[in-house]
Amino acid sequence: MTIRHRHPADPAAFERYDRERHVPIASQMPEARVELTLCAPGPDDAAPPCYRVAELYFADAAQMEASPAGAPEASVAP
């Protein structure tokens, strides 16, 4: 599962929300490998297309669907 986060209007608030909301959800998924990447500017110093990419790796689709990440309410963030 790949999640691309848009550039937040308030990066500090985004980081706080991520730490308080998403990290606890990810900690409930010991079966998943989670990788976070902060997007960097391009070679011409252009703004990156997104703020952060979160990638969650599961053994199979059934494992993903059974995890908190597979819940419908997990698909939309404020």
Backbone hydrogen bonds in HBPLUS format (Angstrom, degrees):
<---DONOR---> <-ACCEPTOR-->    atom                        ^
c    i                          cat <-CA-CA->   ^        H-A-AA   ^      H-
h    n   atom  resd res      DA  || num        DHA   H-A  angle D-A-AA Bond
n    s   type  num  typ     dist DA aas  dist angle  dist       angle   num
A0056-LEU N   A0001-MET O   2.84 MM  55  5.11 165.8  1.86 154.3 159.2     1
A0003-ILE N   A0054-ALA O   2.80 MM  51  5.05 159.8  1.84 155.7 161.3     2
A0054-ALA N   A0003-ILE O   2.83 MM  51  5.05 164.1  1.85 150.4 155.7     3
A0005-HIS N   A0052-ARG O   2.79 MM  47  5.21 176.6  1.79 166.4 167.1     4
A0051-TYR N   A0005-HIS O   2.78 MM  46  5.55 159.3  1.82 156.1 161.9     5
A0013-ALA N   A0010-ASP O   3.05 MM   3  5.39 118.7  2.44 107.8 122.1     6
A0014-PHE N   A0010-ASP O   2.99 MM   4  6.30 157.5  2.04 156.1 163.5     7
A0015-GLU N   A0011-PRO O   2.90 MM   4  6.12 164.6  1.92 152.8 156.1     8
A0016-ARG N   A0012-ALA O   3.00 MM   4  6.18 154.7  2.06 143.4 150.5     9
A0017-TYR N   A0013-ALA O   2.86 MM   4  6.06 165.6  1.88 151.7 155.5    10
A0018-ASP N   A0014-PHE O   2.79 MM   4  5.97 163.6  1.82 154.6 159.8    11
A0019-ARG N   A0015-GLU O   2.91 MM   4  6.02 160.7  1.95 144.8 150.0    12
A0020-GLU N   A0016-ARG O   2.87 MM   4  6.03 155.5  1.93 150.1 157.2    13
A0021-ARG N   A0017-TYR O   2.71 MM   4  5.59 148.3  1.81 151.1 158.4    14
A0022-HIS N   A0018-ASP O   2.96 MM   4  4.88 120.2  2.33 113.7 130.5    15
A0023-VAL N   A0018-ASP O   2.98 MM   5  6.33 154.0  2.05 168.6 172.0    16
A0026-ALA N   A0022-HIS O   2.89 MM   4  6.17 164.5  1.92 157.5 161.6    17
A0027-SER N   A0023-VAL O   2.92 MM   4  6.14 146.1  2.04 147.8 157.4    18
A0028-GLN N   A0025-ILE O   3.00 MM   3  5.31 150.4  2.09 107.1 116.4    19
A0029-MET N   A0026-ALA O   3.02 MM   3  5.34 159.8  2.06 114.1 117.6    20
A0032-ALA N   A0029-MET O   2.99 MM   3  5.49 163.9  2.01 117.8 123.1    21
A0033-ARG N   A0057-TYR O   3.00 MM  24  5.06 158.2  2.04 139.8 146.6    22
A0057-TYR N   A0033-ARG O   2.84 MM  24  5.06 160.6  1.88 147.2 153.9    23
A0035-GLU N   A0055-GLU O   2.85 MM  20  5.15 159.4  1.89 152.0 158.6    24
A0055-GLU N   A0035-GLU O   2.81 MM  20  5.15 165.4  1.83 157.3 162.0    25
A0037-THR N   A0053-VAL O   2.84 MM  16  5.15 153.8  1.91 152.4 159.8    26
A0053-VAL N   A0037-THR O   2.84 MM  16  5.15 158.2  1.89 150.4 157.8    27
A0039-CYS N   A0051-TYR O   2.99 MM  12  5.34 159.7  2.03 127.7 133.3    28
A0042-GLY N   A0046-ALA O   3.07 MM   4  5.21 151.4  2.15 137.9 145.1    29
A0045-ASP N   A0042-GLY O   2.88 MM   3  5.05 153.6  1.95 118.8 120.3    30
A0064-MET N   A0060-ASP O   3.18 MM   4  6.55 156.0  2.24 148.1 154.9    31
A0065-GLU N   A0061-ALA O   2.87 MM   4  6.11 166.5  1.89 158.6 161.7    32
A0066-ALA N   A0062-ALA O   3.03 MM   4  6.15 141.8  2.18 141.7 151.3    33
A0067-SER N   A0064-MET O   3.08 MM   3  5.23 150.2  2.18 104.0 113.1    34
A0070-GLY N   A0067-SER O   3.00 MM   3  5.40 149.5  2.10 110.8 119.6    35
A0071-ALA N   A0068-PRO O   3.25 MM   3  5.43 162.0  2.28 105.6 111.1    36
A0074-ALA N   A0071-ALA O   2.91 MM   3  5.37 151.7  1.99 115.6 124.8    37
A0075-SER N   A0072-PRO O   3.16 MM   3  5.63 165.3  2.18 114.1 118.6    38
